């Protein structure tokens, strides 16, 4: 049974427990591990992906529904958020070792810069993010929201959902967030971005 552990109204942040079993977490990690490579960011100029010092994790992009395991997890996320699978990007499996981090950033695409604007053409804005923790972390590695003073500590099988836009559909500056540096241990997460429209 899924538990609601925390709920914040503005920005909309919800932390849920027991989304995945330990076995399901381990299966997702094992499934994507061999495909991990350095995680990129979207360039402001041309929208292409590039390696940047602000993001030091390794990641693997999984295609939507590429296996039974992935499809089952995506169906669970769709049921949890009441958001159709078709309106989501593929899962991103991420690995953070000691010292790895993702400095404060937004997940929404800035419509005023040319690179991110290109991404808006495919499925519209990233209206929501779900970060599912696939491992416990001995020390560090939390997901922090500096503008609202919130930090979510990874717990295997739990997840944090946050809306990247407000109730009027505008990008929400309060959703600034970071993957804090891992101090001890390893962090595995699966990230799912929800789009306004079907993502094709």
N, CA, C and O of each residue as an XYZ file, in Angstrom:
800
protein
N       0.836     -1.202      0.000
C       0.000      0.000      0.000
C       0.872      1.253      0.000
O       1.784      1.382      0.816
N       0.584      2.181     -0.926
C       1.355      3.421     -1.032
C       0.955      4.370      0.094
O      -0.231      4.543      0.376
N       1.954      4.986      0.738
C       1.696      5.954      1.815
C       2.041      7.356      1.334
O       3.026      7.546      0.621
N       1.228      8.342      1.725
C       1.587      9.747      1.499
C       2.389     10.187      2.724
O       1.857     10.229      3.834
N       3.661     10.513      2.525
C       4.541     10.856      3.645
C       4.611     12.359      3.877
O       4.845     12.809      4.999
N       4.407     13.140      2.809
C       4.519     14.599      2.905
C       3.766     15.214      1.742
O       3.792     14.691      0.628
N       3.095     16.326      2.002
C       2.391     17.026      0.929
C       2.538     18.528      1.137
O       2.208     19.050      2.201
N       3.034     19.217      0.118
C       3.213     20.674      0.153
C       2.348     21.259     -0.958
O       2.280     20.711     -2.058
N       1.682     22.383     -0.660
C       0.746     22.952     -1.644
C       1.424     23.810     -2.698
O       1.102     23.711     -3.882
N       2.379     24.669     -2.270
C       2.984     25.585     -3.241
C       4.488     25.686     -3.018
O       4.909     26.257     -2.011
N       5.303     25.161     -3.906
C       4.902     24.420     -5.098
C       4.317     23.058     -4.689
O       4.497     22.614     -3.555
N       3.627     22.412     -5.610
C       3.011     21.116     -5.306
C       4.108     20.061     -5.214
O       4.732     19.717     -6.218
N       4.341     19.550     -4.007
C       5.335     18.495     -3.777
C       4.667     17.405     -2.943
O       4.068     17.692     -1.907
N       4.770     16.167     -3.391
C       4.203     15.043     -2.643
C       5.260     13.943     -2.547
O       5.840     13.541     -3.555
N       5.502     13.464     -1.332
C       6.430     12.345     -1.129
C       5.607     11.107     -0.786
O       4.784     11.133      0.130
N       5.833     10.032     -1.523
C       5.093      8.788     -1.275
C       6.056      7.668     -0.893
O       7.180      7.598     -1.391
N       5.599      6.800     -0.005
C       6.378      5.628      0.398
C       5.777      4.364     -0.183
O       4.605      4.338     -0.557
N       6.582      3.321     -0.258
C       6.129      2.000     -0.738
C       5.592      2.017     -2.167
O       4.652      1.290     -2.489
N       6.186      2.843     -3.015
C       5.773      2.832     -4.423
C       6.280      1.561     -5.102
O       5.582      0.950     -5.911
N       7.517      1.175     -4.754
C       8.126     -0.043     -5.301
C       8.633     -0.917     -4.161
O       9.011     -0.412     -3.104
N       8.639     -2.224     -4.380
C       9.251     -3.144     -3.411
C      10.772     -3.122     -3.598
O      11.269     -2.646     -4.618
N      11.500     -3.638     -2.613
C      12.965     -3.733     -2.736
C      13.351     -4.525     -3.981
O      14.296     -4.172     -4.686
N      12.609     -5.597     -4.244
C      12.919     -6.461     -5.397
C      12.715     -5.710     -6.711
O      13.504     -5.857     -7.644
N      11.661     -4.909     -6.780
C      11.406     -4.126     -7.999
C      12.492     -3.069     -8.208
O      12.931     -2.838     -9.335
N      12.917     -2.436     -7.128
C      14.012     -1.456     -7.211
C      15.282     -2.124     -7.739
O      15.926     -1.616     -8.657
N      15.630     -3.265     -7.149
C      16.845     -3.984     -7.556
C      16.763     -4.414     -9.019
O      17.758     -4.369     -9.742
N      15.576     -4.829     -9.447
C      15.396     -5.281    -10.834
C      15.597     -4.128    -11.814
O      16.199     -4.315    -12.871
N      15.099     -2.937    -11.474
C      15.272     -1.771    -12.357
C      16.740     -1.365    -12.446
O      17.241     -1.042    -13.523
N      17.424     -1.383    -11.299
C      18.860     -1.045    -11.290
C      19.634     -2.037    -12.154
O      20.439     -1.638    -12.996
N      19.389     -3.324    -11.944
C      20.101     -4.364    -12.707
C      19.797     -4.243    -14.195
O      20.667     -4.461    -15.038
N      18.556     -3.893    -14.508
C      18.120     -3.799    -15.905
C      18.888     -2.712    -16.670
O      19.289     -2.920    -17.815
N      19.088     -1.553    -16.031
C      19.694     -0.433    -16.761
C      21.167     -0.204    -16.515
O      21.777      0.659    -17.145
N      21.752     -0.978    -15.593
C      23.121     -0.707    -15.140
C      24.158     -0.696    -16.267
O      25.037      0.165    -16.292
N      24.059     -1.634    -17.181
C      25.089     -1.754    -18.229
C      25.027     -0.598    -19.231
O      25.946     -0.423    -20.031
N      23.947      0.193    -19.193
C      23.783      1.285    -20.158
C      24.151      2.654    -19.585
O      23.992      3.671    -20.260
N      24.637      2.686    -18.355
C      24.927      3.970    -17.712
C      26.094      4.691    -18.373
O      27.147      4.102    -18.617
N      25.890      5.984    -18.662
C      26.995      6.844    -19.095
C      26.765      8.248    -18.555
O      25.678      8.550    -18.064
N      27.765      9.104    -18.639
C      27.697     10.433    -18.016
C      26.429     11.185    -18.441
O      26.118     11.272    -19.628
N      25.705     11.725    -17.455
C      24.434     12.411    -17.718
C      24.666     13.802    -18.306
O      25.481     14.566    -17.789
N      23.951     14.135    -19.387
C      24.094     15.467    -19.985
C      23.019     16.442    -19.489
O      22.119     16.068    -18.737
N      23.137     17.697    -19.927
C      22.093     18.709    -19.714
C      21.705     19.266    -21.084
O      22.411     19.055    -22.070
N      20.575     19.982    -21.135
C      20.121     20.600    -22.392
C      20.794     21.956    -22.552
O      20.740     22.787    -21.646
N      21.429     22.184    -23.700
C      22.112     23.454    -23.966
C      21.093     24.548    -24.283
O      20.118     24.310    -24.996
N      21.328     25.753    -23.746
C      20.415     26.874    -23.992
C      20.396     27.301    -25.452
O      19.361     27.708    -25.978
N      21.569     27.204    -26.110
C      21.678     27.724    -27.473
C      20.951     26.905    -28.514
O      20.094     27.420    -29.232
N      21.295     25.600    -28.601
C      20.740     24.789    -29.695
C      19.842     23.648    -29.216
O      19.265     22.931    -30.034
N      19.720     23.474    -27.903
C      18.833     22.427    -27.398
C      19.448     21.044    -27.387
O      18.823     20.082    -26.940
N      20.698     20.941    -27.888
C      21.359     19.632    -27.866
C      21.826     19.337    -26.443
O      21.879     20.230    -25.597
N      22.163     18.071    -26.191
C      22.628     17.726    -24.852
C      24.144     17.858    -24.785
O      24.855     17.588    -25.752
N      24.616     18.279    -23.619
C      26.053     18.469    -23.429
C      26.425     18.085    -21.999
O      25.597     18.126    -21.089
N      27.685     17.714    -21.828
C      28.197     17.392    -20.491
C      28.492     18.703    -19.767
O      29.047     19.631    -20.355
N      28.121     18.776    -18.494
C      28.294     20.019    -17.740
C      28.712     19.680    -16.312
O      28.259     18.688    -15.741
N      29.590     20.521    -15.736
C      30.106     20.278    -14.378
C      29.010     20.311    -13.316
O      29.193     19.783    -12.220
N      27.865     20.932    -13.635
C      26.769     21.021    -12.661
C      26.078     19.677    -12.449
O      25.350     19.486    -11.474
N      26.320     18.740    -13.384
C      25.634     17.441    -13.294
C      26.650     16.321    -13.464
O      27.194     16.138    -14.553
N      26.910     15.570    -12.396
C      27.999     14.587    -12.449
C      27.533     13.142    -12.292
O      28.350     12.243    -12.092
N      26.222     12.916    -12.383
C      25.709     11.541    -12.307
C      25.990     10.797    -13.611
O      26.431     11.380    -14.601
N      25.718      9.479    -13.577
C      25.692      8.690    -14.814
C      24.259      8.226    -15.013
O      23.548      7.967    -14.042
N      23.834      8.122    -16.260
C      22.435      7.793    -16.494
C      22.227      6.933    -17.719
O      23.115      6.779    -18.557
N      21.021      6.373    -17.805
C      20.602      5.595    -18.978
C      19.172      5.995    -19.310
O      18.304      5.996    -18.438
N      18.930      6.334    -20.569
C      17.579      6.659    -21.021
C      16.892      5.370    -21.448
O      17.387      4.660    -22.324
N      15.765      5.070    -20.840
C      14.999      3.871    -21.190
C      13.801      4.291    -22.043
O      13.106      5.253    -21.717
N      13.570      3.573    -23.119
C      12.425      3.890    -23.980
C      11.129      3.521    -23.267
O      11.078      2.561    -22.499
N      10.100      4.288    -23.530
C       8.798      4.002    -22.930
C       8.352      2.587    -23.290
O       8.300      2.225    -24.466
N       8.031      1.792    -22.272
C       7.503      0.453    -22.503
C       8.453     -0.512    -23.179
O       8.007     -1.470    -23.811
N       9.765     -0.283    -23.063
C      10.733     -1.113    -23.806
C      10.827     -2.543    -23.275
O      11.307     -3.434    -23.976
N      10.376     -2.764    -22.053
C      10.347     -4.124    -21.502
C       9.137     -4.230    -20.578
O       8.520     -3.225    -20.224
N       8.813     -5.453    -20.195
C       7.664     -5.658    -19.298
C       7.888     -4.956    -17.962
O       6.965     -4.368    -17.398
N       9.123     -5.021    -17.460
C       9.482     -4.382    -16.192
C       9.249     -2.873    -16.259
O       8.630     -2.290    -15.368
N       9.750     -2.252    -17.321
C       9.615     -0.800    -17.504
C       8.145     -0.422    -17.675
O       7.670      0.532    -17.060
N       7.431     -1.171    -18.510
C       6.013     -0.875    -18.778
C       5.176     -0.971    -17.498
O       4.272     -0.164    -17.279
N       5.484     -1.961    -16.659
C       4.732     -2.147    -15.412
C       4.943     -0.955    -14.470
O       4.002     -0.468    -13.844
N       6.184     -0.503    -14.386
C       6.505      0.642    -13.528
C       5.842      1.913    -14.065
O       5.291      2.705    -13.300
N       5.900      2.099    -15.386
C       5.292      3.291    -15.988
C       3.775      3.300    -15.792
O       3.180      4.357    -15.582
N       3.157      2.134    -15.860
C       1.706      2.041    -15.634
C       1.369      2.427    -14.191
O       0.344      3.058    -13.932
N       2.236      2.044    -13.262
C       2.012      2.395    -11.853
C       2.135      3.906    -11.645
O       1.345      4.503    -10.913
N       3.128      4.520    -12.290
C       3.293      5.976    -12.194
C       2.100      6.701    -12.809
O       1.643      7.714    -12.281
N       1.599      6.178    -13.927
C       0.443      6.790    -14.598
C      -0.790      6.725    -13.698
O      -1.566      7.678    -13.632
N      -0.968      5.597    -13.007
C      -2.108      5.443    -12.096
C      -1.972      6.376    -10.894
O      -2.949      6.977    -10.446
N      -0.747      6.487    -10.378
C      -0.486      7.334     -9.211
C      -0.768      8.805     -9.520
O      -1.372      9.511     -8.712
N      -0.329      9.261    -10.688
C      -0.440     10.684    -11.044
C      -1.708     11.003    -11.830
O      -2.027     12.169    -12.063
N      -2.435      9.948    -12.239
C      -3.590     10.106    -13.134
C      -3.176     10.868    -14.395
O      -3.884     11.760    -14.863
N      -2.036     10.501    -14.920
C      -1.473     11.141    -16.115
C      -1.113     10.036    -17.102
O      -0.353      9.132    -16.754
N      -1.647     10.088    -18.339
C      -1.443      8.966    -19.267
C       0.029      8.705    -19.586
O       0.832      9.634    -19.677
N       0.360      7.442    -19.753
C       1.732      7.034    -20.098
C       2.222      7.792    -21.332
O       3.393      8.162    -21.416
N       1.313      8.019    -22.292
C       1.690      8.676    -23.563
C       2.184     10.104    -23.354
O       2.903     10.650    -24.190
N       1.793     10.700    -22.235
C       2.226     12.075    -21.960
C       3.443     12.097    -21.041
O       3.571     12.976    -20.188
N       4.321     11.139    -21.217
C       5.532     11.092    -20.401
C       6.737     10.767    -21.249
O       6.632     10.051    -22.245
N       7.895     11.298    -20.854
C       9.152     10.902    -21.493
C       9.510      9.502    -20.991
O       8.915      9.001    -20.038
N      10.486      8.884    -21.646
C      10.985      7.603    -21.159
C      11.650      7.779    -19.805
O      12.077      8.878    -19.451
N      11.738      6.699    -19.056
C      12.403      6.756    -17.749
C      13.881      7.073    -17.916
O      14.516      6.662    -18.888
N      14.414      7.806    -16.958
C      15.852      8.023    -16.907
C      16.369      7.372    -15.630
O      15.998      7.775    -14.527
N      17.222      6.370    -15.779
C      17.842      5.711    -14.629
C      19.138      6.449    -14.321
O      19.961      6.657    -15.213
N      19.328      6.848    -13.062
C      20.504      7.639    -12.700
C      21.273      7.001    -11.548
O      20.688      6.434    -10.625
N      22.589      7.108    -11.626
C      23.491      6.582    -10.596
C      24.365      7.729    -10.094
O      25.029      8.408    -10.876
N      24.353      7.932     -8.781
C      25.211      8.939     -8.143
C      26.144      8.230     -7.173
O      25.690      7.615     -6.208
N      27.459      8.315     -7.427
C      28.442      7.792     -6.492
C      28.892      8.903     -5.554
O      28.405     10.029     -5.661
N      29.818      8.610     -4.631
C      30.304      9.636     -3.703
C      30.807     10.874     -4.448
O      31.594     10.768     -5.389
N      30.343     12.047     -4.014
C      30.736     13.314     -4.640
C      29.870     13.714     -5.819
O      29.895     14.874     -6.231
N      29.103     12.782     -6.374
C      28.243     13.119     -7.522
C      27.038     13.931     -7.060
O      26.499     13.707     -5.976
N      26.623     14.883     -7.905
C      25.511     15.761     -7.551
C      24.869     16.309     -8.818
O      25.378     16.130     -9.925
N      23.737     16.983     -8.626
C      23.121     17.779     -9.691
C      22.764     19.101     -9.028
O      21.821     19.183     -8.241
N      23.541     20.143     -9.362
C      23.371     21.438     -8.692
C      21.988     22.031     -8.976
O      21.297     21.579     -9.889
N      21.576     23.055     -8.186
C      20.217     23.589     -8.322
C      19.844     23.934     -9.766
O      20.603     24.587    -10.483
N      18.667     23.481    -10.170
C      18.204     23.641    -11.555
C      16.683     23.511    -11.592
O      16.048     23.137    -10.605
N      16.124     23.826    -12.742
C      14.692     23.615    -12.989
C      14.537     22.489    -13.998
O      15.401     22.303    -14.856
N      13.449     21.739    -13.906
C      13.166     20.707    -14.908
C      12.357     21.269    -16.073
O      12.378     20.707    -17.168
N      11.640     22.378    -15.847
C      10.859     22.955    -16.943
C      11.769     23.579    -17.996
O      12.906     23.964    -17.724
N      11.227     23.665    -19.204
C      11.964     24.270    -20.315
C      11.649     25.759    -20.363
O      10.485     26.160    -20.337
N      12.697     26.570    -20.434
C      12.512     28.023    -20.499
C      12.083     28.412    -21.913
O      12.875     28.293    -22.848
N      10.831     28.880    -22.085
C      10.349     29.193    -23.434
C      11.035     30.402    -24.062
O      10.855     30.670    -25.250
N      11.831     31.141    -23.262
C      12.487     32.339    -23.806
C      13.870     32.035    -24.386
O      14.487     32.917    -24.982
N      14.366     30.814    -24.225
C      15.679     30.473    -24.792
C      15.508     29.468    -25.927
O      14.681     28.560    -25.837
N      16.301     29.634    -27.009
C      16.070     28.851    -28.227
C      16.203     27.342    -28.051
O      15.390     26.589    -28.588
N      17.216     26.886    -27.307
C      17.426     25.439    -27.158
C      16.246     24.739    -26.501
O      15.655     23.833    -27.087
N      15.897     25.159    -25.273
C      14.748     24.536    -24.610
C      13.443     24.687    -25.394
O      12.566     23.827    -25.319
N      13.320     25.787    -26.148
C      12.094     26.007    -26.932
C      11.875     24.871    -27.931
O      10.740     24.484    -28.210
N      12.984     24.343    -28.466
C      12.883     23.213    -29.406
C      12.242     22.002    -28.730
O      11.454     21.281    -29.341
N      12.592     21.791    -27.461
C      12.048     20.638    -26.737
C      10.556     20.800    -26.452
O       9.840     19.809    -26.307
N      10.091     22.038    -26.371
C       8.667     22.285    -26.128
C       7.808     21.845    -27.312
O       6.615     21.584    -27.162
N       8.436     21.764    -28.500
C       7.688     21.353    -29.697
C       7.260     19.885    -29.608
O       6.283     19.476    -30.235
N       7.996     19.103    -28.829
C       7.656     17.677    -28.646
C       6.937     17.487    -27.324
O       7.581     17.245    -26.303
N       5.627     17.591    -27.322
C       4.876     17.278    -26.104
C       4.651     18.426    -25.143
O       4.048     18.240    -24.086
N       5.136     19.628    -25.501
C       4.901     20.772    -24.622
C       5.766     20.755    -23.372
O       6.785     20.068    -23.307
N       5.337     21.521    -22.388
C       6.119     21.735    -21.167
C       6.213     20.464    -20.310
O       5.338     19.599    -20.344
N       7.311     20.385    -19.541
C       7.429     19.348    -18.509
C       6.624     19.821    -17.304
O       7.099     20.628    -16.505
N       5.413     19.313    -17.184
C       4.520     19.823    -16.138
C       4.770     19.177    -14.778
O       4.397     19.733    -13.745
N       5.396     18.011    -14.779
C       5.645     17.337    -13.507
C       6.861     16.438    -13.575
O       7.280     16.012    -14.652
N       7.420     16.154    -12.410
C       8.585     15.268    -12.279
C       8.311     14.260    -11.170
O       7.786     14.615    -10.114
N       8.668     13.005    -11.414
C       8.627     11.987    -10.352
C      10.026     11.391    -10.239
O      10.552     10.832    -11.201
N      10.616     11.515     -9.066
C      11.916     10.903     -8.785
C      11.670      9.730     -7.837
O      11.244      9.924     -6.698
N      11.939      8.523     -8.308
C      11.753      7.324     -7.481
C      13.119      6.841     -7.001
O      14.032      6.646     -7.803
N      13.253      6.652     -5.699
C      14.532      6.226     -5.121
C      14.638      4.709     -5.177
O      13.803      3.993     -4.623
N      15.673      4.231     -5.853
C      15.861      2.789     -6.032
C      16.873      2.216     -5.046
O      17.158      1.019     -5.067
N      17.419      3.078     -4.179
C      18.371      2.616     -3.159
C      18.296      3.543     -1.956
O      17.845      4.684     -2.060
N      18.743      3.038     -0.816
C      18.981      3.905      0.339
C      20.375      4.500      0.163
O      21.210      3.925     -0.535
N      20.630      5.643      0.787
C      21.951      6.275      0.728
C      22.435      6.461      2.165
O      21.708      6.980      3.012
N      23.663      6.035      2.427
C      24.174      6.115      3.807
C      24.237      7.552      4.308
O      23.852      7.844      5.440
N      24.735      8.458      3.440
C      24.867      9.859      3.853
C      24.817     10.755      2.622
O      25.430     10.459      1.597
N      24.069     11.865      2.740
C      23.948     12.809      1.621
C      22.970     12.303      0.572
O      22.226     11.349      0.797
N      22.991     12.974     -0.593
C      22.200     12.515     -1.729
C      20.733     12.886     -1.706
O      19.949     12.351     -2.490
N      20.342     13.802     -0.815
C      18.934     14.202     -0.750
C      18.512     15.029     -1.955
O      19.349     15.561     -2.685
N      17.198     15.130     -2.154
C      16.637     16.034     -3.161
C      16.193     17.280     -2.410
O      15.275     17.221     -1.592
N      16.848     18.416     -2.688
C      16.547     19.627     -1.925
C      15.828     20.653     -2.792
O      16.054     20.748     -3.999
N      14.957     21.415     -2.141
C      14.229     22.516     -2.775
C      14.607     23.786     -2.011
O      13.924     24.164     -1.059
N      15.714     24.458     -2.434
C      16.266     25.552     -1.628
C      15.319     26.727     -1.401
O      15.407     27.394     -0.370
N      14.415     26.992     -2.343
C      13.541     28.166     -2.187
C      12.442     27.955     -1.153
O      11.839     28.920     -0.685
N      12.175     26.690     -0.789
C      11.145     26.441      0.230
C      11.718     25.715      1.449
O      10.978     25.311      2.346
N      13.051     25.552      1.471
C      13.708     24.954      2.637
C      13.340     23.504      2.888
O      13.262     23.066      4.036
N      13.112     22.752      1.803
C      12.711     21.344      1.946
C      13.818     20.426      1.445
O      14.434     20.689      0.412
N      14.063     19.358      2.174
C      14.983     18.328      1.699
C      14.346     16.954      1.889
O      13.867     16.623      2.973
N      14.349     16.161      0.820
C      13.786     14.812      0.862
C      14.946     13.827      0.840
O      15.750     13.831     -0.092
N      15.035     12.989      1.857
C      16.129     12.021      1.924
C      15.726     10.743      1.182
O      14.610     10.254      1.360
N      16.626     10.196      0.351
C      16.293      8.978     -0.388
C      15.929      7.824      0.536
O      16.614      7.561      1.524
N      14.849      7.145      0.201
C      14.472      5.911      0.892
C      14.036      4.933     -0.189
O      13.141      5.221     -0.984
N      14.672      3.794     -0.203
C      14.433      2.805     -1.254
C      12.938      2.507     -1.400
O      12.260      2.162     -0.432
N      12.440      2.650     -2.634
C      11.036      2.349     -2.906
C      10.095      3.526     -2.774
O       8.923      3.427     -3.140
N      10.597      4.658     -2.247
C       9.750      5.847     -2.120
C      10.011      6.787     -3.297
O      10.939      6.573     -4.077
N       9.188      7.826     -3.416
C       9.320      8.748     -4.547
C       8.881     10.144     -4.140
O       8.081     10.317     -3.220
N       9.417     11.139     -4.843
C       8.946     12.515     -4.679
C       8.386     12.979     -6.022
O       9.037     12.862     -7.060
N       7.166     13.508     -5.977
C       6.539     14.104     -7.160
C       6.493     15.609     -6.946
O       6.177     16.070     -5.849
N       6.810     16.390     -8.002
C       6.565     17.834     -7.909
C       6.078     18.371     -9.248
O       6.510     17.937    -10.316
N       5.155     19.340     -9.149
C       4.605     19.994    -10.339
C       5.552     21.120    -10.730
O       5.923     21.939     -9.889
N       5.945     21.167    -11.997
C       6.873     22.201    -12.466
C       6.166     23.472    -12.906
O       6.802     24.500    -13.138
N       4.836     23.392    -13.021
C       4.043     24.566    -13.399
C       2.991     24.809    -12.319
O       2.608     23.890    -11.595
N       2.530     26.054    -12.219
C       1.516     26.375    -11.211
C       0.116     26.070    -11.750
O      -0.029     25.525    -12.844
N      -0.895     26.420    -10.988
C      -2.272     26.084    -11.386
C      -2.703     26.806    -12.662
O      -3.682     26.414    -13.297
N      -1.979     27.857    -13.038
C      -2.281     28.589    -14.278
C      -1.446     28.091    -15.455
O      -1.536     28.626    -16.560
N      -0.630     27.061    -15.209
C       0.196     26.516    -16.280
C       1.492     27.268    -16.516
O       2.195     27.012    -17.494
N       1.811     28.202    -15.617
C       3.065     28.959    -15.767
C       4.201     28.213    -15.068
O       3.985     27.524    -14.071
N       5.415     28.359    -15.607
C       6.557     27.699    -14.958
C       6.720     28.255    -13.542
O       6.575     29.456    -13.313
N       7.021     27.372    -12.609
C       7.062     27.730    -11.192
C       8.500     27.858    -10.716
O       9.240     26.875    -10.667
N       8.895     29.095    -10.363
C      10.265     29.362     -9.912
C      10.577     28.675     -8.577
O      11.743     28.459     -8.246
N       9.545     28.337     -7.819
C       9.763     27.697     -6.513
C      10.220     26.247     -6.641
O      10.616     25.628     -5.654
N      10.164     25.700     -7.874
C      10.556     24.291     -8.059
C      12.060     24.119     -8.269
O      12.515     23.030     -8.616
N      12.831     25.181     -8.062
C      14.291     25.036     -8.094
C      14.658     23.880     -7.160
O      14.226     23.844     -6.008
N      15.459     22.936     -7.666
C      15.795     21.770     -6.841
C      17.182     21.259     -7.206
O      17.736     21.607     -8.248
N      17.725     20.433     -6.332
C      19.081     19.908     -6.536
C      19.157     18.476     -6.038
O      18.439     18.078     -5.121
N      20.045     17.710     -6.664
C      20.436     16.412     -6.128
C      21.688     16.667     -5.311
O      22.767     16.869     -5.869
N      21.550     16.660     -3.995
C      22.688     16.980     -3.119
C      23.800     15.940     -3.290
O      23.525     14.782     -3.604
N      25.066     16.361     -3.082
C      26.171     15.410     -3.259
C      26.022     14.186     -2.351
O      25.663     14.302     -1.180
N      26.304     13.024     -2.915
C      26.358     11.805     -2.107
C      27.655     11.851     -1.302
O      28.729     12.062     -1.865
N      27.558     11.655      0.002
C      28.745     11.673      0.863
C      29.266     10.251      1.050
O      30.465      9.995      0.944
N      28.345      9.336      1.331
C      28.734      7.944      1.574
C      27.665      7.037      0.990
O      26.470      7.252      1.195
N      28.107      6.022      0.263
C      27.156      5.100     -0.351
C      26.902      5.454     -1.809
O      27.663      6.206     -2.419
N      25.835      4.908     -2.357
C      25.481      5.097     -3.769
C      23.992      5.399     -3.852
O      23.193      4.829     -3.108
N      23.626      6.292     -4.754
C      22.208      6.609     -4.959
C      21.796      6.203     -6.363
O      22.439      6.575     -7.344
N      20.715      5.433     -6.447
C      20.083      5.115     -7.727
C      18.679      5.702     -7.719
O      17.930      5.523     -6.759
N      18.324      6.403     -8.791
C      16.956      6.910     -8.925
C      16.449      6.645    -10.337
O      17.223      6.467    -11.278
N      15.126      6.623    -10.455
C      14.480      6.596    -11.772
C      13.641      7.856    -11.871
O      12.749      8.082    -11.052
N      13.926      8.681    -12.877
C      13.208      9.946    -13.056
C      12.245      9.833    -14.228
O      12.588      9.301    -15.284
N      11.038     10.341    -14.024
C      10.028     10.380    -15.087
C       9.523     11.812    -15.198
O       9.101     12.412    -14.210
N       9.572     12.357    -16.423
C       9.041     13.698    -16.662
C       7.703     13.602    -17.368
O       7.569     12.899    -18.369
N       6.717     14.308    -16.847
C       5.379     14.335    -17.430
C       5.237     15.563    -18.324
O       5.658     16.661    -17.959
N       4.641     15.367    -19.493
C       4.476     16.459    -20.459
C       3.018     16.897    -20.566
O       2.097     16.171    -20.189
N       2.841     18.109    -21.092
C       1.486     18.658    -21.311
C       0.671     17.800    -22.267
O      -0.514     17.546    -22.051
N       1.342     17.359    -23.334
C       0.647     16.635    -24.400
C       1.359     15.309    -24.657
O       2.377     15.014    -24.031
N       0.825     14.518    -25.574
C       1.478     13.255    -25.931
C       2.915     13.526    -26.358
O       3.179     14.438    -27.141
N       3.841     12.723    -25.835
C       5.264     12.869    -26.152
C       5.610     11.814    -27.194
O       5.559     10.613    -26.927
N       5.964     12.291    -28.394
C       6.214     11.343    -29.500
C       7.621     11.488    -30.048
O       7.999     10.773    -30.976
